């Protein structure tokens, strides 16, 4: 054992799985930062784990076996904290791996940001070979309730004096890391991301894992990690798999079938300040679109998919019968491509201004219900959404934030197909806090002839009947 205190104490909790533990230890000993001690804490191991640990013959490794099995990581981790001597602490699972610069990168990030705790990007690798990524943060700091694996963190040892040690399952409902990280946030500690992929989590969902004790995945990854382009290849695989689950990641051509031949490039040239393409007359202003064009089945079919966020009953009439329904609600121009998640849910994104089209109204007013959320990569939690009518007259302006539901009146005095413009206005100095966007999950419209129907809809909104999602804000604008 070394006589002086090391800079970092590494803790590996383990239980009767020595075949994979060997690979974890090897990945610690391969670190570019070498001033560490490795504490391997057995949860009352009864197999050959001790002999495997001692076979490395490295004086930086210390072995301790608990006298009673606790059946969880928290108890061995807390014992490791008790035995640790370094001012910084990191953790690794018995079946997980670190890339060689994990400790070096984490320590550098703690010093650079004067952080109390840091976490690395973590590659999730399932036993079937599929991959994912944990730890991405648009701000570079921990997002409350974000899933971060304990193998990716490094913290100052004295942090635990303020937030407490690892909680045990018998005392909590959530997973121990979730509870511990919540304490970190509540006490105002600095919790930042290294923005580097340096940890590999083997997702062990296989039945009878501790009976079969497979080691193939660890062996394969330990070999592949030696390749210089390992991180690049893994991140490419993550993006490819993610694009299959999140089609919005795939850039697609804009739908321009509703334009005259050559009109798309003509508009683009004008937008960029160039002269019009020779032979093409000036494009008609978008505001000059007639009500008949806006409300036509061809126009609406261009912007509304069979599966979309607008009411199903109207989409069915549009796509199956090519009919424009009464009091219909459809998307116009300005929306992102349709995004469908792995659960079949659909959403659209609004970055600047987008249109909603009401077709063949039979009343002077309809009630529009929206289910949406505001997302800002810089961390701003609110913005405003402004609604104007065809003639750009204001209809409403309201704040949006985390999962907002609202109901508002849409005036239709002329009872003609009408386009409403939804414009995003970020909060901040001069109304500009940088790029953000709104994600809309559901749109609904209620046909009302008297106020009593509006009140019924408002009651339904307040009771959460509009959507099953958890809602942070509810606004009712009359």
N, C-alpha and C positions, 0 to 999 in steps of 0.2 A: 504494500500500500504506500502511496506517495505520502510524504510527511507534510507538505504545504497544502493549503486548501486550493482546490481547482477553481477555475473561473465558472465552469458550468457543471451542474449535476444532472445527469440523464437518468431517468427512472423508467424501467421496463417492468410492468406487472405481468406475471405469467402463471399459467396453471397447466401442467401435464401435456405440453405440446412442444417437446424439445426439437422435433424435426424442423419446425418453422422458426423457432427461437434462434437457431444458429444463424439464419440469414439476417434476422433483425440485428443481432449483435455484430455481425460482419459489417452491416451498413453503418453502424455507429463507429466502429474502429476505423472505417475508411474516411471519416470526416476530415476535411481540410483544416478545421480548427481542432487542435489536439489537446488543448488544456481543459480536460473534462474528467469526471469520474462517472462510471457506469454502475448504477445500483440495480441489480436484477432481484426483484422481490417476488418470491414464490408464494402463491396463495395456498400454502400447505401442499406443495407438490409431493407426489409419491412415486414418480417415475424416475428417469435418468436425467432430469433437468439439471441437477447440481453438477453432475459429472460433465455434462455438455458445457456448462458455464465455465467450470474450472479448466476445461481442456484448452481454452484460449491462452492461458498462462500470461495474461496481461495484468500488470499490477494496478491498472486503473479500474478493473472490474471488481465489484464487491457483491457477494451473494448473501441473501438473507431469506430464510424460509419461515413463513408464519406458522405458529403452532396449531391454528385452527383455520379451516377453510371458510372464507366469507362469501364466496360465490359472486364476487363483483370486483371491479377494478378500483373502486374508491378506497377500500381498506389498504391494499398494497401500495397505492399511490401515496396515501397519507403516511404510511410507514416509511416510504422512501423519502418523503419530505422531512420526517423526523430525523432520518439518518444523514441527510444531505449536508454538504459543507460548502457548496458553491453559492455565490450571490445570485446566480441565475439558474433556473430549472427548466428542463425540457422533458418531454415524455414520448415514448414510442411503444406501440402495441407489439405483443409477442409475434404476431404474424404479419406485421407491416414493415415498411422499408423507408429509409431516407436516402435522398441523393447526396453526394459527397459534400456539397456546400450548404447543407441545411443549417447547421449550427452557426457557421460563419455569416450567412445571410441574415438569420434571425438576430444575432447579436449586433450586427451592424445596423439593423433597422431600429432596435431598441435605443441605441446611442444616437442615431441620426434624428429620431423623433422624440427623444426623451420620453419614451413610452414605458408604461408599467407592464404591458403584456403585448405580444405580437403573435400573428399567425401567418402561416404560409399557405399558398395555393396547394391543394391536395388532389392528386389524381386518384379517383375511385376506380378500382379494377375488380370486376366481378369474376367469379370462377369460370363463367362461360365466355370470358374475354371482352365483354362490353365495358365501356369506359365512361366516366363522367368527371366533373370538376367541382370541387368545393372551394369556397373562400373568395370568389370574385366580389369585389366591392367597387361601385362607381366612384366612391369618394376616397377610397384608400383606407377607410376606417371601418370598424366593426359596425354592422347594422343590427339593431336589436332583434333578437330571435333568429338571426342568421345561423344556419347550421355550419359549425366549424368543428372539425374533429380534434380531439385532444392530442393526437400525435403531431399536429401542426403547430402547437403553441410553444412559446418560451416566455417565461415571466420572471420578474424580480422575485427573489425568494421572500422578501418582506411584504410582498403583495398579500400573501395569505394572512398576515397579521391583521389586515384591514377587512378582507372579504371572507375569511374563514377557509377551512380546508375543504377537500372534496366531499360533497354530501353523500350519504349512504342511501340506497334505494328505500330502505324501510322508513325513512323520514320525509320522502319527497314523492311527488306525482310525476314530475318531468324527468328527463334524463339528467344525470349529474352534470355534464358539461353545460347543458342549457341553464340549470339553476346557478352554477358557479359564474357563468358569463353574465347572467342577469344581475348578480350581485356586483360584478365588476362595473357594469354600466350604471347601476343605481348609485354607486359610490363615486362616480365621476372619474374613474380611472382612464388613462389613455390606452386605447386598444386599437392597434393599427395592423394593416396587412403588409407583408413584405413585398407583395406583387411578384413573387417568384415561385415557380413550381418546384418544390424541394421535398415533398412528402408523398408517399404512396400508400393508400389505404386499400387493403385487400378486403372486399366486401364479402363476409363469410355468412352467406345465407343458405348454405348447403345443409340438408338434413343429416343428422348423425355425424356432424363434423368431428366431434371428439372421439368418435368410434373409428372412423376411416382415417382421420388425420392426414389429409392430402398435403403435399408439399410442392406439387408441380408448378403452380402459379408463382410461388416465391422463387423457385429455382430459375424459371424462365425469365422473370423480371430482373433478378439479380444479374443474369447474363446480359440481357438487353440494355441495362442501365450503363454498361461500360461503353456503349456506342456514343460518339459525340453528338449525334443528332437525335438522341432518344427523346428529349423534351419536345423538340419540333414535331417528331412523328406522332407522339402521344397527343399533343394539342391539336394536331390536324385530325386525328381520329375522333377526339372529343367534339370538334366542330362539325364533322360529317355526321356523327350520330345525333347531335343536337339539331341539325338542320332537318333531319327526318321527323323529329318530334315537334319542332317549331318552324313551320314553313315560312314564317315571317323573316327568318334569317336569310332566306334565298332572295336575291335581287331578281326582280321580274321586269319584263318590258311593260311599259304603260299601255293600257287599252285605249287605242285611238281609232277604233272602227267607226265611231260616230262622226269623225271629221272627214272633210273632203280630201281626195288624194293630194298630197303635198302640203296640206294645211298645217300638219304637225311641225315640220321643219320651218315653215314660214313663221309660225308663232314663236318658235324657239329663237329664231334669228332676231325677231323684233324685241323679244325679252332681253337679249344680250346687246341690244343697241345697234344691230346691223340693219342694212337696208333689206327690204322684202325681196324674196326670190323673184327674179324676172318672170313676168307672165302671170303672177298671182295677184289678184285684186286685194285690197286691204281686208284683213279679217274683221268680221263683225265683232263688236264688243260683246263680251260675255253677258253684260246686262241687257243686251239687245235681243237675247234669245226670247222668242215668243213663249207665252204660256202654253200654247199647243205643243211646241217642241219640248219644253221642259217636262210636260206631263204625258208625253207619248210613251208607248210601250217600248219602242226601240231605244229611246233615250234611257229609260229606267232600267231596261235589261242590261245595258252596257255597264252600269255602276252597281247593280245588285245581283249578288250570286244566289244560286238556289239555296245554299246554306249561308245565312248571314245574320246580322244583329237586328234587322228590322222584323216586324211582326210576320209570323209564318203565314197567316191567313191571306195577307196581301201578296206575299211572294208566290204563293201557290197559284193565285189567279193570274199573276203576271207571267210566270214561266210555263204553266200548264195550259192556260187558255189565251195567253197573250192579250189579256184584258187589263185595263187600268181601273182599279176599284174605287168606289166612293170612300172618302175619308181615309184614303191609303197613305201610308208613311213609307218613304223610300230614301235611300242615299242618293245624293247628287255628286258633284265634283269635289275633289280636295281630300278624300279619305285615303288612308294607306291601303295597301293590298290586304285582303282578308287573311287573318291569322287563325289557324285551327290548332288547338293543343292536343296532347296525347289522349285526353279524356273526351274529346269530341266537342269541347267548348269553342266558341267562335268569338273573336273580338276584332275591332278596328281601331286604328290610331289616328289622332288628330294632332297635327303639329302646328298649324297656323290657322287656316280658315277652311271650313268644309261646309257642304250644303246638305240640308234636309228638304225633301220635296213632299208636300201634301197634295194629293190628287183628288179632284172632284169633290170638294167639300160640300156638305149639305147643311152645315150650320155656320154661325158667325164665329165660333170659337171651338177649338179642340184642346184637349189637355195632353201634353207631351210628358211622358215619364222616361227618365234616363237612369241607367246604372253605370257608373264610371269611376275612374280613379285617375289622379294626377301623378305623374312620374317625372322626377327631375334628377339627372345624374349628379348635380351638385348638392343634393340633399334638401333643397327647398320643398316644403310639404304642401304649400297651397299656391293657387293661381286663381284667376278669374276667367269665367267663360261668358262671353257676350253674345247675345242673340239679336239679330236684326232681320227685318223682313226684306222682301224683294227690292223695295226702294231704299234700303239701307237705314230705315227708321228703327230706332231701338225698341226692342221688345222686352228684354230682361238682361240683367247682369248679376252673376252670383259666384260665390267662392266655391272652388272644388279642391278636394284634398284626397286623403286616403278613402277609398271606397265610398263615394258619395251617391246618394239617391235623391232625386228631386222630381217634382211635378210642377209644370208651369203652363199657363194659358198661351195658346197660339191664336192671335186674332186673325180672322179670315173675313174681313168686311165685304170683299167683292165676290166671295164664294167661287173663286177661280183657282186653278192649280197655282200653288204659291211655293216659292223657294225661300227658306230661312237660312241665314248664314250663322254658323257657330264659329266664333273667333276666340282663340286662346290668348290671354293676356297674363304673362308671368308677373308675379309680385316682385318688387325690388325697386331700386332707384330708377326713376324715369320709366317705370313700367317694364324694365328689362332685366331679368335675372339670368339670362343665358338660355340655352335651348332646353326645352322640356316638352312633354306631350301628354295628351289625355288618351287613356284607353277606355273605349266604350264597349261594354259587355252585352247590353240589351237596350233596345228602344221599344217603347210601346206608346200607343196613342188611344185616348179614350174619347168616344163620341158623346158629347154632352149637349143637352138642350137647355138644362136648367142647372142652377148652382148646386142643387141637392146631389146631383150625380158627381160633381166635382168633389163634394164633401165625402161621398162614399169612396172615391178613389184616393183622396188624401188619407182617409182612415186606413185603407188597405196598404198604402205606402208606409204609414207610421207603424203598422203592425208587421212590417217586413214581408208582406205577401208578394211584393213585386219580384223578389229574387231570393234565393236561398243563401246568398253570400253574406258574410259578416259585414255590416255597414258601420262606418265611423261617423258619417254626417248625414243628416236628412234635412232637406230644404223643401219648403212648399211655397211657391211664388204665385200669388193671385194677380 
